[in-house]
Amino acid sequence: MNLNNHLDNLNPSQRRAVQTTDGPLLIIAGAGSGKTKTLTHRVAHLIAQGVPPSQILAVTFTNKAAAEMRNRIDSLIGNWKLEIGNSFIGTFHSLGAKLLREEATQFKRTPYFTIADENDALSIIKTITKELNLDKEKFPPQQILASIGIRKNNPEKERSEHNFYESVISNIQTKYEERLETMNAFDFDDLILKPGLLFLHNEDILKKHASRWRYILIDEYQDINPSQYLLMKLLAQDHRNICAVGDDAQSIYSWRGADFTIFLDFEKDWPEATTILLEENYRSTQNILSAANAVIANNSVGKEKNLFTKNEAGPPIYLVESDSDSHEARICIDTILGLIKNKLAHIDRIAILYRTNAQSRILEEMCIQARLAYQVIGGTRFYDRKEVKDILAYLKLIINPKDILSLERIINVPARGLGKEAIKLFRHSETTVEESLDSPQTNNILHSKYRNKTALLEFLKFLEMLRAKANESTLTETISYLIREIKFREYLDPKTEEGIRRWENVQELINAASQYDARGGDRMDNLSAFLETANLYQDADQEKDALRGIKLMTIHAAKGLEFEIVFVVGLEEGVLPHERSLSEDIALEEERRLAYVALTRAKKALYLSFARQRKVFGALKMNPPSRFIAEIPEHLIEYTNATTSHTHIDEDFIEYN
């Protein structure tokens, strides 16, 4: 393999990052500086230098990002294909699931464990709090689950059990872990925490896994949490070939548990580390970069960098003032219509970014009134849709008969007249669905005055037939059999628009399952892999360019994306920065990083907008312009108001395709 031609396409900093193969390496990759290009070239370079693919571990946060990495590497080095048990390029959670399946017996589970999603976990917490007679007002189940998640994401943080609230949470967590073990299940946080703790306390098991991967690469390192870092640190502590790639200026996920101080402490944790800055931006104009640099420079904590570009200066930053939020929305949409009409911009390459989801409503209304095609990026992900989760619950019971939550979900889907009395059989005994027909307790119920005993017996027999079908048929045949036998299409009511959409989702689920049938091999293994993939998919993995129209999205959803023209609306104190951040410096600095991310999404032109008043809970509220506007040098800004044309971008500057 000869990668010299590919290395010629790298700038000096990128090439140095690619060729610095041994020892700890921190790559500080500014916005638009070719982070993914550098990371994938580094993997390809390692392989070109004779490193076996099986010794390379690369982790990122989303399935989409992992797929892009694999595709780029494959295009660089030819027909290299990733094999199960060989090289690993995937998400943190898929890595954790892989490790736990190999070490499941250490946690009294089988390799076919279930991954409990947030709804499953919440259901367990609700059951426990009810059994403990806890006041829901003082101990809301959602808050308890969040507290347990914080504990799992910060495994080494000390907590005082003398604190009454913490002692209650500790007690609930103990019972929660017992339920998961009984169910042969892990939750999402366990996928990271459990392998890390196992490695921390079992040196032999750690050595077995650490010896597999001699080179570790971590993408989007600024978004890592303490539990993820513990896992990576333990795997890398002997060979010390750990490469972290990211940008602290784009750390905007503290609310998800990310701790960007881990990024800042890399050189302290790895004293012999090499640090390389990628500062040349290939995305934006110099005016946009100068504005972004000026804003982020006001943060007191962060790695010093100064993005530059060889692109031209471009138009100024357009600052738009409006009377109200509705006026702001109308100006934005009118401006976009003018840009499209004058062929200064393509409809698919324009985005409107905002701080909170609630801000999208009025923008959507204006788009509809103007008959302007648009997409709201976000919403319910495919594998979270009810009809999809119902089918998956049936499949989970095939692979894991102890999964009481899946049983609860579908015991009355479609309606069979079964409910709490039927569920009690499984919740308060060691009986599994697999054993249920021969269970003495079941027989007692079936011979008692239980009014729906016939329906229960038929349901249990059907689950047995479904399991038998899965053992002898492909996954798609099994799902087709399932939906036919339970008359699922009729249940979805295909005569309505909603029913049609839901049925289309079921059809798409079958399409997804067919990819696993193509693997051949053991059918239970294929089913297990399919369910694991369904559990691991995240919001960020949704296709964001499937439909025509301008893009409406939160700034958080826009991270990693780029657009020819970007509108950032609601630049007011209390909106961006958000009102919850105004009294806390740490939170305010994250809001500034959020603004930095918003500005650096733009390639050609950037509009910043604020309203003099905005409706809050039905009443108009006056907010001063955001402090982030004042942080942009005046010579970069062209101020406009409602009476000024907003479509005067140089026609030679933005190409219309």
Summary of the structure (lengths in Angstrom):
residues: 657
radius of gyration: 27.1
end to end distance: 37.3
largest distance: 84.9
contacts: 2109
relative contact order: 0.12
helix: 53%
strand: 14%
